[in-house]
């Protein structure tokens, strides 16, 4: 779900005089939140390294209890509340990970929490947020409209607003990701992280540059939402299309995060939807782990521009694993189609007994596996004495699929591959 701009001021956001977090602030945040969050692993992936030519280390933030790094900033901000603010409670606007991070840790600290979510937020996310003890208010079509509702409720009930990214304490909490990565893999030369509002990358940049000034920071965005990319490069690329990386579908970076990105980040790369899907699939098949779309963008960038990273020690942040099971299933199936492992064939045969058995025999002998068969007798462009078989089958890869098609045609069966949309 797109996260609309949180600012009422014109683009670009104006820089705030409030001092940004420092390395010391991030180190202090690590001490504050350390007892209550998972110390997630940073592992060298031999397979991803072989695929890309880089030494690829993955930071598994999907191992957090709420399956997202967002817990870090939320907890750091909650810990800074005064006693009176804790009694009154907090409020946040979010359609996903920030909502769960705030709700989960507020419950653990005995702080009442209200989360305002857009009306069409998937039920599973609403359910998880409520399960963490928060009062959920569904209002607005977008997160920007939900923010208006959050500000109204905050004023009426005396609640403290917990912003998802544009807050120094949130930024400092997210920056603890880089501290842990450099502790676990001190030889890292490049850190690559997703960018939405910029809280994670800004915090990581402050931390990493403070420890290792020569290290490079690179952000990644969906090409459908290139807000930070546009801001850093002065480009007017449009934003607002549908993306599987809804966690970083932000129309503007934060007024506090943008100056840090400009000063400390080398580049913001854009990746398209097929690349993000391919990265989700790779994490699933290679690392046996679940990544949401936003979390897969760093790997997508590495696969899209291997020469940029070849031979270097690269740290990727897998930021979260909160992906809708239906979307995950579709991504896996679409990946199998792209790899030639699932295919849709059209086979024209005479409309008489024994033809289906002949087709099945040829496909079986060639090593294919039939998943589904459908007769199409009303197809207008074939003889009335013929029928079209629509066959969905499994193959090993594209070359094996070609062998199956060749075997069918050699047996006198007119076979061709069809698109699944036809």
Secondary structure, DSSP 8 states (H G I E B T S, - for coil): --B-----S-SS----SS----HHHHHHHHHHHGGGS----EEE-HHHHHHHSSEEEEEEGGGSTTSBTHHHHHHHHHHT--HHHHHH-EEEE-SSHHHHHHHHHHHHTT--EEEEE-TT--HHHHHHHHHTT-EEEE--SSHHHHHHHHHHHHHHHT-EE--SSSSHHHHHHHHHHHHHHHHH-TT--EEEEE-SSSHHHHHHHHHHHHH-TT-EEEEEEETT--HHHHHHHT---------S-GGG-BSS--TTHHHHHHHH--EEEEE-HHHHHHHHHHHHHHS-----HHHHHHHHHHHHTHHHHTTSEEEEEE-B----HHHHHHHHHHHHHHTTSEEEEEEEEESSTTHHHHHHHHHHHTT-EEEEEEEETT-TTS-TTEEEEEEEEE-SSHHHHHHHHHHHHHTT-EEEEE-TT-
